[in-house]
Amino acid sequence: MPKINSYVDISTIDKEAKRDFIDRHSPFVIVEDTPVKGQKLRVKVRVGQEYCHPDDFDHYIAWVQLWDGDTFLAQANFVPGVQGNQCSQAEVDFYIVPTKKKLKLQAMSYCTKHGLWQGPEVELEVQEAEAGVGA
């Protein structure tokens, strides 16, 4: 079983190099819309908030996964060079359809040099669809 590195609030870290290392590998879930039961919801996952990650042949983000609690929802795979061989933030939009009252979304990412990373959980209340809308 590989070691899972978890995101630590970088505002609590003193050393800039450590802040950079943690942020550039951590996947963050971003949801801008209100989840509605039975309706498609866009969920963005971005690796890094403040810092970018290399995109070299032997050092890149190979994949990003989206989870709802213990339920695996989706995965996007990347190959070296897909980010233009420059430092960037890997980013992907997933589209899911909520079917229960609460989402506990969390992302995982895999760096070919620094292993498996888990981002912070985002908990969302799912609204009921209005009668006749999206049902």
N, C-alpha and C positions, 0 to 999 in steps of 0.2 A: 504494500500500500504506500503510495507516495505521500510525502509530507504536504499538508495543505497550509499554505501561508494565508493568514487572514488580515484584512485591512485593519489598520490602527489609525485612529484619528490623528492626522499628521500635525494638527495644531498643538498636540501634546509632545511632539518630538523636537528636540533642540537642534540636532545636527542636520544641516541642509542636505547632505548626501543621503542620509537615511530617509528624510522626507521624500526626496526625489525617487529613491529606490522603491519605497512602499507605494507611492502614488502611481508611478509609471506602470506598475504591474497589476494594480487593483481594478477589477471591473465594477462599474457603477450602473445601476438600473435607473433609468429616467423615464417617468410616465407623466405626460403633460395633460392628458385628458382624464375625466372621471370614468372609472370602469363601470360599465352597465352590463348586467347579466344578459347573455345571449348576443351581445354586440361586439364586433371586432374592436380590439384595443391595440394601439401601437405601443410597443415597449422597446425603448432604445437601450442598448448596452454600449457603454464607452469605456475603454481601458485607459485609465488616467484622467484626472480632472485638470491638474495644473501642469503636469509634465508629460512629455512625449516619450515614446518607446522606439528603440532602433528597429529598422526593417532591413537587416542584413541576412545574407545567405545562412549563417549559422546562429543568428540571434534575432528572433521575431516572435510575435504572438501567433501561435499555430491555430488556436481555436478559442471560441467564446461560447459558453453554454448559458441557458436560462432555466431556472428551476422555480417551482412553486412549492415551497416546503420540501418534502421528499420526492416530489413528482418532477421528473425530467421533462421539460417542455420542448426545447429546441437547441440546435447547435449550428454555428457557422464556422467553417474551416477557412483558413488563410494559407497562402503559399508565400515564400519569401519574394519580395519585390512587389507585392500587391499594393503596398503603400508608397510605391515609387522609390524604393530604396532610400527613403529619408525618414528621419525621426517624425513620428506622428502618433495619433491616438486611434487605434483600431476602433471602429464603430460599426454597429449593425442594428437594423430595425427588425424586430420580430413582431408578428401580428398574432394575437391570441384571442380566444373567445371565452371570457369568464363564465363559469357555470355554477359557482357557489358564492356564498356571501362575503368571503374574505380571501384576498390574495396575499401570500407571503413570498414575494419575488426576491430572488437572489441570483447573482451571476457568478460564474467561474470562468477563469481564463488560464491558458497554458502558455508560458514562455519557454522556448526551446533551450534557454540557458539557465533560467531561474525557477523553473517548475510551475506548480499548480497554485493558483491564487483565488481566494474567495472574497467577494465584495460584501458590503453591508446589506442587510436585509431591508426591503421596503415593504411595509405592510399597508394594504389598501382595502378599504371597505368597498364592496361592489353594490351599486344601486340596482334596484329592480327596474325593469323596462316598463315604460308607460304602456298602458293597454293599447294594442294596435300598432305600436312602434317597435320595429326590429324583431317582432315575435313571429 
